[in-house]
Amino acid sequence: MLSKGEITAACVTGVVLGAMAGGCVVVIDGQDDHWSWSESSAPKRPKLGVYLDEPGRTIATQLNINRRESTVITDVFRDSAAERAGLREYDIVTRIDGSDQAGPSDLRRAIRSKSWGDAMTLTVIREGQPMDVVVTFDLPESKEAPKY
């Protein structure tokens, strides 16, 4: 029997419901909705903590931006690097670390290139006004597993 909060993992290969399956199975005690990682199991690279999309044509036209080279933030996760930096839902990213290539795939690529402790400067348009936001990819102090 697992104690409260204990996590057990085992890699398996076998047949599940008539289909071949392989991978790892993680069993988590269902009585505890909180778990944390150790130093060795922390995520390998940071996450920004947002959902992304291309701006719509109307918004892009009104703001005079290239919709293929910009990104709208559609949601910001609590306790994320984005929230700590002050990014908000509906901010439109137009530059990443000085580069005009700021489409969703460009932003994902830039985030993947970062390590814990790195910073990234995003130029965003908020309520029609451009502003720079510096995101620092610090490991959360609580070291709780990110929810994103």
N, C-alpha and C positions, 0 to 999 in steps of 0.2 A: 504494500500500500504506500502511495506517495504521501509525504508529509506536505503540509500546506505550503504552496509556493514552489515546491520542488519540480524541476524540469528534467525529464528523462528523454534521451534520444537514442534511436537505434536505426542503422541503415539496413534496408531489407531489399530483397529481390524475390519476386514470386508472381503468382497469378491472383488477381483480385477481380472477382465477378467475371471470370472468363477472359479477362484482358491481361496482357503482360504489363507489369508495373515494376518500377524500380525507383529507388530514392531513399530518402530518410523520413522516418516517422517521428514526430515530436509529440510526446504526451505531456500535457500540462494539467496540474491539479485544478479542476474546475471551480474550487471553492475560493480561489484567490485571483482577483482580476489585475494584480500588480506583479510585475517581475522586473528584474534589473539585470544588467550584464556585468561581467567581470572585465577587467582591463584587457584580457586576451580575447574576449568575444565582442568587444565594441565594434560597431560598423567600420568597415575598412575605409570608407570615404564619406564625407559629409553630404547632407542633403539640404536644399534650400527650404523646403517645406511649403510648396505652393502647387496649385494646379495652373496650367498654362494653356493658352489658345492664341490664335491669330486675332488681331482686332477685326471687327466687321468693316465692310466697305464704307458705310456711312461715317463711322467714327474716324477711320483713316482719312477720308476726304475732308471732314471737318477740321481735323488736326494737321492736315497736310503732311502725313507721314506715309511711308511705304509699308503697307500691311504685311508684306512678305519678309520685311526686315525689322519687324517689331513684334513684341509679345504682350498680350494682356494677361495680367494675373487675375484668375477667376476665383481663387480662394487662397487664404493664408492659414496654415495650421497653427494651433496654439503651441507655445513653447518651442517654436522653430527658429532657425537662424533668421528667416524672413521676418517673423514677428518681432524678434529682438532688435532687428535693424530698423523697424518702422514701416516696412512695406505693407501696403493695404490692397484689399480687393479692388479691382478695376484700375490699379496703376498700370500704365503702359510703358514697358521697357523699350527704349529706343537706342541705347548704347550699353555695351558690356565692356568694362575695363578700357574705355576709349574707342572701341570698335563700333562702327555703324551696323555691323552684321549682328542683329539682335533678335532674329526670329526664334521661335520655340526650340528648334533643333540646335541653333547656335547657343542658346542659353543652357540647354541640357549638356551640350558638349563642354561649355565653360565650367559648369558645376562639376562634371566628372573629372575635370583636370585639377580640381582643388583638393587639398589635404587639410586635415584638422589644423586649425590655427591660421590658415590662409584667409585673406580678405578679397572681396570683389566689389568694384564700384559699378553700380547700375545707375544710368541716367533714366529717370522715369518722368512721364507726364502725369500729373495728378491735378484734377480739376482745371485742366487747360494750361497748367504751369509746369515747366521743366524743373527738375531738381535732381541732385545726386544723392544716392543712398549707398552707404558703405555697409556691406554684409560681412560679418566675421564668422567663420565657420568654427566656433568653439564647441567642444564637447559639452553637452549640458551638464551643469554642476551635479544634478541629481543622478546622473548616469542611468536614468530610466530609458528603456528601449523607446526609440522614437515611434510616434503613432502615424508615420507617413512613410 
